Amino acid sequence: MIDYFAILFFQILFNFLKVLEIQLSYENKTTKLLIVTVFLSLLALSSTFLSINLLLEGDFYVVISFVVGSVVGKWLASTFFRSNYRAEIYERLQKKKKKKKKSS
């Protein structure tokens, strides 16, 4: 039973950090990106090991824990990181165009 909760926790954390990794990559924050990538690798390895181990023992209920953890992790991350970069970039470009027109 504890394996199910461990896999659930690892998958939630993995998917949360995966979204963070994409955001840090987009922002070119290399040091933080590398640290997050190390934790992502460890979480992926741990979660996969536990899941495969249980599957090989014939316990197919682990799939539910794996999938639920993935979905909950993505949902949490998408609600936590709500920044719309495309809209922010568009607004900045529009401001620069307006400044150029005024100075011309």
DSSP file with accessible surface (Angstrom, degrees, kcal/mol):
  #  RESIDUE AA STRUCTURE BP1 BP2  ACC     N-H-->O    O-->H-N    N-H-->O    O-->H-N    TCO  KAPPA ALPHA  PHI   PSI    X-CA   Y-CA   Z-CA
    1    1 A M     >        0   0  153      0, 0.0     4,-1.5     0, 0.0     3,-0.3   0.000 360.0 360.0 360.0 -37.4    0.0    0.0    0.0
    2    2 A I  H  >  +     0   0  134      1,-0.2     4,-2.3     2,-0.2     5,-0.2   0.833 360.0  60.8 -67.1 -27.8    2.8    2.4    0.8
    3    3 A D  H  > S+     0   0   60      1,-0.2     4,-2.7     2,-0.2    -1,-0.2   0.890 101.1  53.4 -64.2 -39.2    4.2    1.7   -2.7
    4    4 A Y  H  > S+     0   0   54     -3,-0.3     4,-2.5     1,-0.2    -1,-0.2   0.925 111.2  45.0 -60.7 -44.9    1.0    3.1   -4.2
    5    5 A F  H  X S+     0   0  124     -4,-1.5     4,-2.7     2,-0.2    -2,-0.2   0.869 112.0  52.4 -69.2 -35.1    1.3    6.3   -2.3
    6    6 A A  H  X S+     0   0   26     -4,-2.3     4,-3.0     2,-0.2    -2,-0.2   0.936 112.1  45.3 -64.9 -45.0    5.0    6.6   -3.1
    7    7 A I  H  X S+     0   0    0     -4,-2.7     4,-2.7     2,-0.2     5,-0.2   0.924 113.1  50.7 -64.5 -42.9    4.3    6.3   -6.8
    8    8 A L  H  X S+     0   0   47     -4,-2.5     4,-2.3    -5,-0.2    -2,-0.2   0.949 113.9  44.5 -58.3 -48.8    1.4    8.7   -6.5
    9    9 A F  H  X S+     0   0  119     -4,-2.7     4,-2.7     1,-0.2     5,-0.2   0.926 113.5  50.1 -63.0 -45.3    3.6   11.3   -4.7
   10   10 A F  H  X S+     0   0   47     -4,-3.0     4,-2.8     1,-0.2    -1,-0.2   0.905 112.2  47.8 -62.1 -40.6    6.5   10.7   -7.1
   11   11 A Q  H  X S+     0   0   11     -4,-2.7     4,-2.5     2,-0.2     5,-0.2   0.897 111.5  49.3 -69.7 -39.8    4.3   11.2  -10.2
   12   12 A I  H  X S+     0   0   40     -4,-2.3     4,-2.1    -5,-0.2    -2,-0.2   0.956 116.2  42.9 -61.9 -48.5    2.6   14.3   -8.8
   13   13 A L  H  X S+     0   0   60     -4,-2.7     4,-2.8    -5,-0.2     5,-0.2   0.905 112.8  53.5 -64.9 -40.4    6.0   15.8   -8.0
   14   14 A F  H  X S+     0   0   47     -4,-2.8     4,-2.1    -5,-0.2    -1,-0.2   0.942 111.9  43.7 -60.0 -49.5    7.5   14.7  -11.3
   15   15 A N  H  X S+     0   0   12     -4,-2.5     4,-1.7     2,-0.2    -1,-0.2   0.870 113.1  52.1 -68.4 -34.3    4.8   16.3  -13.4
   16   16 A F  H  X S+     0   0   50     -4,-2.1     4,-1.9    -5,-0.2    -2,-0.2   0.948 113.1  44.4 -63.4 -47.1    4.9   19.5  -11.3
   17   17 A L  H  X S+     0   0   26     -4,-2.8     4,-2.8     1,-0.2    -2,-0.2   0.814 107.1  60.7 -69.0 -28.4    8.6   19.8  -11.8
   18   18 A K  H  X S+     0   0   74     -4,-2.1     4,-2.0    -5,-0.2    -1,-0.2   0.922 106.5  45.6 -64.8 -41.9    8.3   19.0  -15.5
   19   19 A V  H  X S+     0   0   36     -4,-1.7     4,-2.2     2,-0.2    -2,-0.2   0.917 112.9  50.8 -66.3 -41.0    6.1   22.0  -16.0
   20   20 A L  H  X S+     0   0   41     -4,-1.9     4,-2.9     1,-0.2     5,-0.2   0.904 107.3  54.7 -61.7 -39.3    8.6   24.1  -13.9
   21   21 A E  H  X S+     0   0   33     -4,-2.8     4,-2.4     2,-0.2    -2,-0.2   0.920 107.6  49.1 -61.3 -41.7   11.4   22.7  -16.1
   22   22 A I  H  X S+     0   0  102     -4,-2.0     4,-2.2     1,-0.2    -1,-0.2   0.927 112.1  48.7 -64.7 -41.3    9.7   24.0  -19.2
   23   23 A Q  H  X S+     0   0   37     -4,-2.2     4,-1.9     2,-0.2    -2,-0.2   0.931 112.4  47.3 -65.1 -44.4    9.1   27.4  -17.7
   24   24 A L  H  <>S+     0   0   11     -4,-2.9     5,-2.2     1,-0.2     4,-0.4   0.874 111.1  52.1 -66.3 -35.4   12.8   27.7  -16.6
   25   25 A S  H ><5S+     0   0   64     -4,-2.4     3,-0.9    -5,-0.2    -1,-0.2   0.910 109.2  49.9 -64.7 -41.8   14.0   26.6  -20.0
   26   26 A Y  H 3<5S+     0   0  125     -4,-2.2    -2,-0.2     1,-0.2    -1,-0.2   0.857 113.1  46.3 -64.6 -34.8   11.8   29.3  -21.6
   27   27 A E  T 3<5S-     0   0   59     -4,-1.9    -1,-0.2    -5,-0.2    -2,-0.2   0.419 109.2-124.3 -89.1  -0.3   13.2   31.9  -19.2
   28   28 A N  T < 5 +     0   0  137     -3,-0.9     2,-1.2    -4,-0.4    -3,-0.2   0.861  54.9 153.7  58.7  41.0   16.8   30.7  -19.8
   29   29 A K     >< +     0   0   92     -5,-2.2     4,-2.2     1,-0.2    -1,-0.2  -0.711  15.7 175.5 -97.8  83.8   17.5   30.2  -16.1
   30   30 A T  H  >  +     0   0   87     -2,-1.2     4,-2.5     1,-0.2     5,-0.2   0.878  68.1  50.7 -65.5 -44.9   20.2   27.6  -16.6
   31   31 A T  H  > S+     0   0  105      1,-0.2     4,-1.8     2,-0.2    -1,-0.2   0.950 115.4  42.2 -62.1 -49.2   21.3   26.9  -13.0
   32   32 A K  H  > S+     0   0  124      1,-0.2     4,-2.5     2,-0.2    -1,-0.2   0.882 112.5  56.3 -64.5 -36.0   17.8   26.4  -11.6
   33   33 A L  H  X S+     0   0   33     -4,-2.2     4,-2.4     1,-0.2    -2,-0.2   0.912 106.3  49.4 -62.4 -41.5   17.0   24.3  -14.7
   34   34 A L  H  X S+     0   0  105     -4,-2.5     4,-1.9     2,-0.2    -1,-0.2   0.900 110.9  49.4 -66.4 -39.2   19.9   22.0  -14.1
   35   35 A I  H  X S+     0   0   93     -4,-1.8     4,-1.9     2,-0.2    -2,-0.2   0.940 112.2  47.5 -65.3 -44.9   18.9   21.5  -10.5
   36   36 A V  H  X S+     0   0   15     -4,-2.5     4,-2.6     1,-0.2    -2,-0.2   0.901 108.9  55.7 -63.3 -37.3   15.3   20.7  -11.4
   37   37 A T  H  X S+     0   0   45     -4,-2.4     4,-2.3     2,-0.2    -1,-0.2   0.884 104.5  52.7 -64.5 -37.3   16.5   18.3  -14.1
   38   38 A V  H  X S+     0   0   84     -4,-1.9     4,-2.2     2,-0.2    -1,-0.2   0.948 111.9  45.2 -62.5 -46.7   18.5   16.3  -11.5
   39   39 A F  H  X S+     0   0  116     -4,-1.9     4,-2.6     1,-0.2    -2,-0.2   0.886 110.8  54.5 -65.4 -36.8   15.5   15.9   -9.3
   40   40 A L  H  X S+     0   0    9     -4,-2.6     4,-2.7     1,-0.2    -1,-0.2   0.919 108.2  49.1 -60.8 -44.1   13.3   15.1  -12.4
   41   41 A S  H  X S+     0   0   71     -4,-2.3     4,-2.4     2,-0.2    -2,-0.2   0.920 112.2  47.8 -63.0 -43.4   15.7   12.3  -13.3
   42   42 A L  H  X S+     0   0   96     -4,-2.2     4,-2.5     2,-0.2    -2,-0.2   0.910 113.7  47.3 -64.6 -41.4   15.7   10.9   -9.8
   43   43 A L  H  X S+     0   0   17     -4,-2.6     4,-2.8     2,-0.2     5,-0.3   0.909 112.1  49.7 -66.6 -42.0   11.9   11.0   -9.5
   44   44 A A  H  X S+     0   0   32     -4,-2.7     4,-2.4    -5,-0.2     5,-0.2   0.929 113.0  47.0 -62.6 -44.2   11.5    9.4  -12.9
   45   45 A L  H  X S+     0   0  122     -4,-2.4     4,-2.6    -5,-0.2    -2,-0.2   0.934 114.9  45.9 -63.1 -45.8   13.9    6.6  -12.0
   46   46 A S  H  X S+     0   0   48     -4,-2.5     4,-2.5     2,-0.2     5,-0.2   0.934 114.9  45.9 -63.9 -47.9   12.3    6.0   -8.6
   47   47 A S  H  X S+     0   0    0     -4,-2.8     4,-2.4     1,-0.2     5,-0.2   0.915 114.9  47.2 -64.0 -42.5    8.7    6.0   -9.9
   48   48 A T  H  X S+     0   0   69     -4,-2.4     4,-2.9    -5,-0.3     5,-0.3   0.920 111.4  51.4 -66.1 -42.6    9.5    3.8  -12.9
   49   49 A F  H  X S+     0   0  135     -4,-2.6     4,-2.4    -5,-0.2    -2,-0.2   0.946 113.0  44.0 -59.6 -49.9   11.4    1.3  -10.7
   50   50 A L  H  X S+     0   0   31     -4,-2.5     4,-2.2    -5,-0.2    -1,-0.2   0.920 116.0  47.9 -62.5 -42.2    8.6    1.0   -8.2
   51   51 A S  H  X S+     0   0    9     -4,-2.4     4,-2.5    -5,-0.2    -2,-0.2   0.937 113.9  44.7 -66.1 -47.4    6.0    0.7  -10.9
   52   52 A I  H  X S+     0   0   85     -4,-2.9     4,-2.7     2,-0.2     5,-0.2   0.907 111.3  55.0 -64.4 -40.0    7.8   -1.9  -13.0
   53   53 A N  H  X S+     0   0   65     -4,-2.4     4,-1.1    -5,-0.3    -1,-0.2   0.930 111.7  43.1 -59.2 -46.2    8.7   -3.9   -9.9
   54   54 A L  H  <>S+     0   0   10     -4,-2.2     5,-2.4     1,-0.2     4,-0.2   0.883 112.6  53.3 -68.7 -37.4    5.0   -4.1   -8.9
   55   55 A L  H ><5S+     0   0   55     -4,-2.5     3,-1.5     1,-0.2    -2,-0.2   0.901 106.1  52.6 -63.6 -40.6    3.9   -4.8  -12.4
   56   56 A L  H 3<5S+     0   0  143     -4,-2.7    -1,-0.2     1,-0.3    -2,-0.2   0.780 104.6  56.6 -66.9 -24.5    6.3   -7.7  -12.7
   57   57 A E  T 3<5S-     0   0  136     -4,-1.1    -1,-0.3    -5,-0.2    -2,-0.2   0.479 125.4-104.9 -81.8  -3.2    4.9   -9.1   -9.5
   58   58 A G  T < 5S+     0   0   44     -3,-1.5     2,-1.0    -4,-0.2    -3,-0.2   0.562  76.7 137.5  93.6   9.4    1.5   -9.1  -11.2
   59   59 A D    > < +     0   0   38     -5,-2.4     3,-0.7     1,-0.2    -1,-0.2  -0.755  19.8 170.3 -93.1  98.9    0.0   -6.1   -9.4
   60   60 A F  T >   +     0   0  142     -2,-1.0     3,-1.1     1,-0.2     4,-0.4   0.532  62.1  82.3 -88.7  -5.0   -1.7   -4.1  -12.2
   61   61 A Y  T >> S+     0   0  165      1,-0.2     4,-1.2     2,-0.2     3,-0.8   0.681  73.7  77.9 -70.8 -15.1   -3.5   -1.7   -9.8
   62   62 A V  H <> S+     0   0    1     -3,-0.7     4,-2.4     1,-0.2    -1,-0.2   0.800  80.9  68.0 -64.1 -25.4   -0.3    0.3   -9.7
   63   63 A V  H <> S+     0   0   71     -3,-1.1     4,-2.8     1,-0.2     5,-0.3   0.895  96.4  53.6 -61.1 -38.6   -1.2    1.7  -13.2
   64   64 A I  H <> S+     0   0  103     -3,-0.8     4,-2.8    -4,-0.4     5,-0.3   0.940 109.6  46.9 -62.4 -46.2   -4.1    3.5  -11.5
   65   65 A S  H  X S+     0   0   14     -4,-1.2     4,-2.2     1,-0.2    -2,-0.2   0.908 113.2  49.9 -62.0 -41.1   -1.8    5.2   -9.0
   66   66 A F  H  X S+     0   0   67     -4,-2.4     4,-1.9     2,-0.2    -2,-0.2   0.944 115.0  41.9 -63.5 -48.5    0.7    6.1  -11.8
   67   67 A V  H  X S+     0   0   77     -4,-2.8     4,-2.6     2,-0.2     5,-0.2   0.921 114.2  50.5 -69.5 -43.5   -1.9    7.6  -14.0
   68   68 A V  H  X S+     0   0   69     -4,-2.8     4,-2.8    -5,-0.3     5,-0.3   0.926 110.4  51.0 -62.3 -41.7   -3.8    9.5  -11.3
   69   69 A G  H  X S+     0   0    0     -4,-2.2     4,-2.3    -5,-0.3    -1,-0.2   0.910 110.6  49.2 -61.7 -39.9   -0.5   10.9  -10.0
   70   70 A S  H  X S+     0   0   29     -4,-1.9     4,-2.3     2,-0.2    -2,-0.2   0.933 113.6  45.1 -64.7 -45.8    0.4   12.1  -13.5
   71   71 A V  H  X S+     0   0   94     -4,-2.6     4,-2.4     2,-0.2    -2,-0.2   0.936 114.9  46.8 -66.1 -45.9   -3.0   13.8  -14.1
   72   72 A V  H  X S+     0   0   51     -4,-2.8     4,-2.9    -5,-0.2     5,-0.2   0.914 111.9  52.1 -63.8 -39.9   -3.1   15.4  -10.6
   73   73 A G  H  X S+     0   0    0     -4,-2.3     4,-2.4    -5,-0.3    -1,-0.2   0.923 111.3  45.8 -62.8 -44.1    0.5   16.7  -11.0
   74   74 A K  H  X S+     0   0   92     -4,-2.3     4,-2.6     2,-0.2    -1,-0.2   0.906 113.6  50.0 -65.1 -41.0   -0.2   18.3  -14.4
   75   75 A W  H  X S+     0   0  157     -4,-2.4     4,-1.8    -5,-0.2    -2,-0.2   0.942 112.0  47.0 -63.9 -46.0   -3.4   19.8  -13.1
   76   76 A L  H  X S+     0   0   65     -4,-2.9     4,-2.1     1,-0.2    -2,-0.2   0.922 114.5  47.2 -60.9 -45.0   -1.7   21.3  -10.0
   77   77 A A  H  X S+     0   0    0     -4,-2.4     4,-2.9    -5,-0.2    -1,-0.2   0.907 110.6  51.3 -65.5 -40.7    1.2   22.6  -12.1
   78   78 A S  H  < S+     0   0   64     -4,-2.6    -1,-0.2     1,-0.2    -2,-0.2   0.826 114.3  43.7 -69.8 -28.4   -1.1   24.2  -14.7
   79   79 A T  H  < S+     0   0   46     -4,-1.8     3,-0.3    -5,-0.2    -1,-0.2   0.807 116.2  48.0 -82.5 -27.0   -3.1   25.9  -12.0
   80   80 A F  H  < S+     0   0  141     -4,-2.1     2,-1.1     1,-0.2    -2,-0.2   0.906 112.5  47.4 -78.2 -43.5    0.0   27.0  -10.1
   81   81 A F     <  +     0   0   45     -4,-2.9    -1,-0.2    -5,-0.2    -4,-0.0  -0.682  66.3 151.5-100.4  82.9    1.9   28.4  -13.2
   82   82 A R        +     0   0  182     -2,-1.1    -1,-0.2    -3,-0.3     2,-0.1   0.371  20.9 133.4 -95.1   4.7   -0.7   30.5  -14.8
   83   83 A S        -     0   0   54      1,-0.1     2,-0.9    -3,-0.1     3,-0.1  -0.352  47.0-149.1 -65.0 132.2    1.5   33.0  -16.5
   84   84 A N     >  +     0   0   98      1,-0.2     4,-1.8    -2,-0.1     5,-0.1  -0.800  18.9 177.3-103.3  92.0    0.7   33.7  -20.1
   85   85 A Y  H  > S+     0   0   49     -2,-0.9     4,-2.8     1,-0.2     5,-0.3   0.858  75.4  59.3 -66.5 -36.0    4.0   34.5  -21.7
   86   86 A R  H  > S+     0   0  205      1,-0.2     4,-2.3     2,-0.2    -1,-0.2   0.931 107.8  45.7 -61.2 -43.5    2.7   34.9  -25.2
   87   87 A A  H  > S+     0   0   35      2,-0.2     4,-2.4     1,-0.2    -1,-0.2   0.909 113.0  50.8 -66.4 -39.7    0.4   37.7  -24.1
   88   88 A E  H  X S+     0   0   74     -4,-1.8     4,-2.2     2,-0.2    -2,-0.2   0.917 111.5  47.2 -64.3 -42.5    3.1   39.4  -22.1
   89   89 A I  H  X S+     0   0   71     -4,-2.8     4,-2.4     2,-0.2     5,-0.2   0.921 111.0  52.0 -65.2 -42.6    5.5   39.3  -25.0
   90   90 A Y  H  X S+     0   0  145     -4,-2.3     4,-2.2    -5,-0.3    -2,-0.2   0.924 109.6  49.2 -60.5 -43.8    2.9   40.7  -27.4
   91   91 A E  H  X S+     0   0  112     -4,-2.4     4,-2.1     1,-0.2    -1,-0.2   0.909 110.7  50.2 -63.1 -41.7    2.1   43.6  -25.0
   92   92 A R  H  X S+     0   0  159     -4,-2.2     4,-2.1     1,-0.2    -1,-0.2   0.907 110.5  49.5 -63.5 -41.6    5.8   44.4  -24.7
   93   93 A L  H  X S+     0   0   89     -4,-2.4     4,-2.1     1,-0.2    -1,-0.2   0.893 109.7  51.6 -65.0 -38.5    6.3   44.4  -28.5
   94   94 A Q  H  X S+     0   0   56     -4,-2.2     4,-2.1     2,-0.2    -2,-0.2   0.897 108.6  51.1 -65.7 -37.9    3.3   46.6  -28.9
   95   95 A K  H  X S+     0   0  129     -4,-2.1     4,-2.2     1,-0.2    -2,-0.2   0.905 109.7  50.4 -65.2 -40.3    4.7   49.1  -26.4
   96   96 A K  H  X S+     0   0  130     -4,-2.1     4,-2.1     1,-0.2    -2,-0.2   0.901 109.6  50.6 -64.9 -39.3    8.0   49.2  -28.3
   97   97 A K  H  X S+     0   0  120     -4,-2.1     4,-2.0     1,-0.2    -1,-0.2   0.912 110.2  49.8 -64.6 -39.8    6.2   49.8  -31.6
   98   98 A K  H  X S+     0   0  132     -4,-2.1     4,-2.0     1,-0.2    -2,-0.2   0.897 110.2  50.5 -67.0 -39.0    4.3   52.7  -30.0
   99   99 A K  H  X S+     0   0  154     -4,-2.2     4,-2.0     1,-0.2    -1,-0.2   0.899 109.9  50.3 -64.8 -40.8    7.5   54.3  -28.6
  100  100 A K  H  X S+     0   0  145     -4,-2.1     4,-1.1     2,-0.2    -2,-0.2   0.895 110.1  50.2 -64.3 -40.1    9.2   54.0  -32.0
  101  101 A K  H  < S+     0   0  166     -4,-2.0    -2,-0.2     1,-0.2    -1,-0.2   0.887 111.2  48.9 -66.3 -39.3    6.2   55.7  -33.7
  102  102 A K  H  < S+     0   0  181     -4,-2.0    -1,-0.2     1,-0.2    -2,-0.2   0.876 112.1  47.7 -68.1 -37.9    6.2   58.5  -31.1
  103  103 A S  H  <        0   0  100     -4,-2.0    -1,-0.2    -5,-0.2    -2,-0.2   0.699 360.0 360.0 -77.9 -16.7    9.9   59.1  -31.5
  104  104 A S     <        0   0  131     -4,-1.1    -3,-0.1    -5,-0.2    -4,-0.0  -0.174 360.0 360.0 -76.8 360.0    9.7   59.1  -35.3
